Amino acid sequence: MRIGYLSTIYHTSFILKNYPSKHLKDYNLEWSLFATGPAMIEGFESGDIDVSYIGIPPVMIGIENGLKIKCIGGGHIEGTVMVSPTSYKSFDELGSMDAVLNQFEGKTIGTPTHGCIHDVIIREITKDYDIHIKNFTWADFILDAIEEGEIAAGIGTPSLKTVISNRFDSKIVIPPNQLWPYNPSYGITVKEELIDKSPEFITNFLKAHEDACNLIRLHPEKAAEKALKEIEIIDKDFVLDTYKISPKYCASIPKEYIESALKFIPVLRSLGYMKKNLKEKDIFDTEFIEKIHPEPAHY
């Protein structure tokens, strides 16, 4: 099975890739790193991957364009943060989104590529402000752009905040739960043909994924040690700091996850990223995860 993953350290890919679960011992897994969710959609289109760790907006765009994929598991919610130098005041200091965003009138905020979840969120919340949005191919470029004064702030995963804080004084100006409550920062998406042809693999992969989600949630130090094998340029404290920014990990897909995801559709249409409406059944197949995770979500 060919699995696409991102450089997001709090995804379970960094644990399962290096410490294969007992549930996956009988499978040959090939892992491919992608820069962004939209790039991963291209990987599905070209037939290079069967499974992916990806945000929901790119999945929706891919489905509308005829791609036969389904989200079959969750992973994390509220994984988008807005970060700036400490010269700007935060939501906690000012008490409202409007007050925070007014500080950035006439300025530029950086985000990863068009169509990714961070891009969609920032364009939606700034639509009534004179704020320019600049897209970057790699999220790492946002750090340099802030430091060089090219942009006033950046929006991305919690890892962005941890990286920036290791370079210069910064703060989270808008926390994850204020940007888009319960937004599904990523889920597990597969080719539809796997649902019929390889149901056993899907079941076992989701079991392994849930175990890894629980490890991050309940035993973050152990999870960090496992994740570190993948990236040597960061340390354990970096991973733990990232885990703590939005500690909401689970493999389930509760109704709140789905409802929040569906709210992206009118936004994607208003941005011109989509033309049609999609329904829940077009995007999600919850049959497998409901059997594996019948208890309430841990988010």
C-alpha positions as CSV (number, residue, x, y, z in Angstrom):
1,M,0.0,0.0,0.0
2,R,1.3,3.4,-0.9
3,I,0.7,6.1,1.7
4,G,1.1,9.9,1.2
5,Y,2.0,12.0,4.3
6,L,2.9,15.5,5.2
7,S,5.7,17.0,7.2
8,T,3.3,17.7,10.1
9,I,5.0,16.2,13.1
10,Y,1.8,15.5,15.1
11,H,0.3,13.3,12.5
12,T,0.5,9.6,13.3
13,S,2.4,8.9,10.1
14,F,5.6,9.7,12.0
15,I,4.9,7.0,14.5
16,L,3.6,4.3,12.1
17,K,6.2,4.9,9.4
18,N,9.1,4.2,11.8
19,Y,7.5,1.8,14.3
20,P,5.1,-0.4,12.3
21,S,2.0,-1.4,14.3
22,K,1.2,-5.1,15.0
23,H,-1.9,-4.4,12.9
24,L,0.2,-3.6,9.8
25,K,3.0,-6.2,10.1
26,D,1.6,-8.2,7.2
27,Y,1.5,-5.3,4.7
28,N,4.2,-3.7,2.6
29,L,3.8,0.0,3.1
30,E,5.5,2.6,0.8
31,W,5.6,6.1,2.3
32,S,5.8,9.3,0.1
33,L,6.3,12.8,1.5
34,F,4.2,15.6,0.0
35,A,4.5,19.3,0.5
36,T,0.8,20.1,0.9
37,G,-2.7,18.6,0.7
38,P,-3.3,19.8,-2.9
39,A,-0.1,18.2,-4.0
40,M,-1.3,14.9,-2.4
41,I,-4.5,15.2,-4.5
42,E,-2.3,15.2,-7.5
43,G,-0.7,12.1,-6.2
44,F,-4.1,10.4,-6.1
45,E,-4.8,11.6,-9.6
46,S,-1.5,10.2,-10.9
47,G,-2.1,6.9,-9.2
48,D,1.0,7.3,-7.0
49,I,-0.8,6.8,-3.6
50,D,-3.7,4.8,-2.2
51,V,-4.0,6.3,1.3
52,S,-3.3,9.8,2.6
53,Y,-3.0,12.0,5.6
54,I,-4.8,15.1,4.3
55,G,-7.1,18.1,5.2
56,I,-10.7,18.0,4.1
57,P,-10.8,21.0,1.8
58,P,-8.4,19.5,-0.8
59,V,-10.3,16.2,-0.6
60,M,-13.5,18.1,-1.4
61,I,-12.0,19.8,-4.4
62,G,-10.6,16.5,-5.6
63,I,-13.9,14.8,-5.3
64,E,-15.7,17.5,-7.2
65,N,-13.2,17.1,-10.0
66,G,-14.1,13.5,-10.3
67,L,-11.5,11.8,-8.0
68,K,-12.9,8.6,-6.4
69,I,-11.7,9.0,-2.8
70,K,-13.3,8.9,0.6
71,C,-12.4,10.1,4.1
72,I,-12.6,7.0,6.3
73,G,-11.0,8.3,9.6
74,G,-10.2,11.4,11.6
75,G,-7.0,12.3,13.3
76,H,-7.0,15.8,14.7
77,I,-9.1,18.9,15.0
78,E,-8.4,22.6,15.3
79,G,-4.9,22.3,13.8
80,T,-4.7,25.8,12.3
81,V,-3.0,28.7,14.2
82,M,-2.2,32.3,13.3
83,V,1.3,33.4,14.5
84,S,3.0,36.8,14.5
85,P,5.9,38.7,16.1
86,T,5.2,39.8,19.6
87,S,4.7,43.4,18.5
88,Y,1.1,42.4,17.6
89,K,-1.6,41.8,20.2
90,S,-3.4,38.4,20.5
91,F,-7.0,37.4,20.8
92,D,-6.5,36.7,24.5
93,E,-5.3,40.3,24.9
94,L,-7.9,42.1,22.7
95,G,-10.9,39.8,23.2
96,S,-12.2,39.7,19.7
97,M,-11.3,38.5,16.2
98,D,-12.2,41.9,14.7
99,A,-9.7,43.7,17.0
100,V,-6.9,41.2,16.1
101,L,-7.5,41.4,12.4
102,N,-7.7,45.2,12.4
103,Q,-4.0,45.2,13.3
104,F,-3.2,43.6,9.9
105,E,-5.2,46.0,7.7
106,G,-3.1,46.9,4.7
107,K,-0.6,44.1,5.5
108,T,0.1,40.6,4.2
109,I,-0.5,37.2,5.9
110,G,1.3,34.1,4.7
111,T,-0.3,30.7,4.2
112,P,0.5,27.4,2.5
113,T,-0.8,26.7,-1.0
114,H,-4.2,27.5,-2.5
115,G,-6.9,25.1,-1.5
116,C,-5.3,23.8,1.7
117,I,-7.2,24.1,4.9
118,H,-5.1,27.0,6.3
119,D,-5.6,29.0,3.0
120,V,-9.3,28.5,3.1
121,I,-9.7,29.5,6.7
122,I,-7.6,32.7,6.5
123,R,-9.3,33.8,3.3
124,E,-12.7,33.3,4.9
125,I,-12.0,35.2,8.1
126,T,-10.3,38.1,6.3
127,K,-12.8,38.6,3.5
128,D,-14.1,41.8,4.9
129,Y,-10.7,43.3,5.7
130,D,-8.0,45.0,3.6
131,I,-5.6,42.2,4.2
132,H,-3.5,40.5,1.4
133,I,-3.0,36.8,1.5
134,K,0.2,35.3,0.1
135,N,0.5,31.6,-0.6
136,F,3.8,29.7,-0.2
137,T,4.7,26.4,-1.8
138,W,6.3,25.1,1.5
139,A,5.1,26.3,4.9
140,D,8.7,26.6,6.0
141,F,9.0,29.6,3.7
142,I,6.5,31.5,5.8
143,L,9.1,31.7,8.7
144,D,11.6,33.4,6.5
145,A,9.0,35.8,5.1
146,I,8.0,36.9,8.6
147,E,11.5,37.4,9.7
148,E,12.4,39.4,6.6
149,G,9.3,41.6,7.0
150,E,7.7,40.4,3.8
151,I,4.6,39.3,5.7
152,A,3.2,40.5,9.0
153,A,1.9,37.0,10.2
154,G,1.6,33.4,9.1
155,I,-1.1,30.9,9.4
156,G,-0.5,27.1,9.4
157,T,-0.1,24.1,11.7
158,P,1.0,24.2,15.3
159,S,4.4,23.2,14.0
160,L,4.7,26.6,12.4
161,K,4.4,28.3,15.8
162,T,7.0,25.9,17.3
163,V,9.5,26.6,14.5
164,I,9.0,30.3,14.6
165,S,9.4,30.5,18.4
166,N,12.8,28.8,18.1
167,R,13.9,31.5,15.8
168,F,12.5,34.8,17.2
169,D,10.0,36.1,19.7
170,S,6.5,35.3,18.5
171,K,3.0,34.6,19.7
172,I,-0.2,32.9,18.7
173,V,-2.4,35.8,17.8
174,I,-5.5,33.7,17.0
175,P,-5.7,30.3,18.7
176,P,-7.0,27.2,16.9
177,N,-10.4,27.1,18.6
178,Q,-11.2,30.7,17.5
179,L,-10.2,30.4,13.9
180,W,-12.6,27.6,13.0
181,P,-14.1,25.6,15.9
182,Y,-13.8,21.8,15.5
183,N,-12.3,22.1,12.1
184,P,-10.9,18.7,10.9
185,S,-7.3,19.6,10.5
186,Y,-6.6,16.2,8.9
187,G,-8.2,12.8,8.3
188,I,-7.3,9.5,6.6
189,T,-8.5,9.4,3.0
190,V,-8.3,6.4,0.7
191,K,-9.1,5.5,-2.9
192,E,-12.7,4.3,-3.0
193,E,-11.6,1.0,-4.6
194,L,-9.9,0.0,-1.4
195,I,-13.2,0.0,0.5
196,D,-14.4,-2.9,-1.7
197,K,-11.1,-4.6,-2.5
198,S,-9.1,-4.2,0.7
199,P,-11.5,-3.8,3.7
200,E,-9.2,-5.8,6.0
201,F,-6.4,-3.4,5.3
202,I,-8.6,-0.3,6.0
203,T,-9.7,-1.9,9.3
204,N,-6.1,-2.7,10.4
205,F,-4.8,0.7,9.3
206,L,-7.4,2.5,11.3
207,K,-6.7,0.3,14.3
208,A,-3.0,1.2,14.1
209,H,-3.9,4.9,13.5
210,E,-6.2,5.0,16.6
211,D,-3.5,3.4,18.7
212,A,-1.0,6.1,17.6
213,C,-3.5,8.8,18.3
214,N,-4.0,7.5,21.8
215,L,-0.3,7.4,22.3
216,I,0.1,11.1,21.4
217,R,-2.9,12.0,23.6
218,L,-2.1,9.9,26.6
219,H,1.7,9.4,26.5
220,P,3.1,12.3,24.5
221,E,6.7,11.8,25.7
222,K,6.7,8.2,24.3
223,A,5.0,9.4,21.1
224,A,7.6,12.2,20.7
225,E,10.5,9.7,21.1
226,K,9.0,7.6,18.3
227,A,8.3,10.6,16.0
228,L,11.9,11.9,16.4
229,K,13.3,8.9,14.4
230,E,11.9,10.5,11.3
231,I,13.4,14.0,11.7
232,E,16.8,14.5,13.3
233,I,17.0,18.3,13.1
234,I,14.4,18.8,15.9
235,D,14.4,17.6,19.5
236,K,11.9,16.1,21.9
237,D,10.9,19.4,23.4
238,F,10.0,20.7,19.9
239,V,7.6,17.8,19.4
240,L,6.1,18.1,22.8
241,D,5.5,21.8,22.4
242,T,3.8,21.2,19.1
243,Y,1.6,18.4,20.6
244,K,0.4,20.8,23.4
245,I,-0.7,23.7,21.1
246,S,-3.9,21.9,20.1
247,P,-4.0,18.5,21.9
248,K,-7.1,17.1,20.2
249,Y,-6.2,13.7,18.8
250,C,-8.5,10.9,17.8
251,A,-9.3,8.6,14.8
252,S,-13.0,8.9,15.0
253,I,-15.4,11.0,12.8
254,P,-18.1,12.3,15.1
255,K,-21.0,14.4,13.8
256,E,-19.3,17.6,14.9
257,Y,-16.3,16.7,12.7
258,I,-18.5,16.2,9.7
259,E,-20.7,19.3,10.4
260,S,-17.6,21.5,10.7
261,A,-16.1,20.0,7.5
262,L,-19.3,20.6,5.5
263,K,-19.2,24.3,6.4
264,F,-16.1,24.6,4.2
265,I,-18.2,23.9,1.1
266,P,-19.9,27.4,0.7
267,V,-16.5,29.0,1.5
268,L,-14.8,26.9,-1.2
269,R,-17.5,27.9,-3.6
270,S,-17.2,31.6,-2.8
271,L,-13.5,31.4,-3.3
272,G,-13.9,29.8,-6.7
273,Y,-12.2,26.6,-5.6
274,M,-15.4,24.6,-6.2
275,K,-18.6,25.0,-8.2
276,K,-20.9,22.3,-6.9
277,N,-22.3,21.3,-3.6
278,L,-21.2,18.0,-2.0
279,K,-23.1,16.0,0.6
280,E,-21.8,14.0,3.5
281,K,-22.0,10.7,1.7
282,D,-19.9,12.1,-1.2
283,I,-17.0,12.8,1.2
284,F,-17.1,10.4,4.1
285,D,-17.4,6.7,4.6
286,T,-17.7,6.1,8.4
287,E,-18.5,2.4,8.3
288,F,-15.1,1.2,9.3
289,I,-14.3,3.7,12.0
290,E,-17.7,3.3,13.7
291,K,-16.9,-0.3,14.2
292,I,-13.4,0.3,15.5
293,H,-14.2,3.4,17.6
294,P,-17.8,3.0,18.8
295,E,-17.2,5.1,22.0
296,P,-17.4,8.9,22.0
297,A,-14.7,10.8,20.3
298,H,-11.6,11.8,22.3
299,Y,-11.2,15.2,20.7
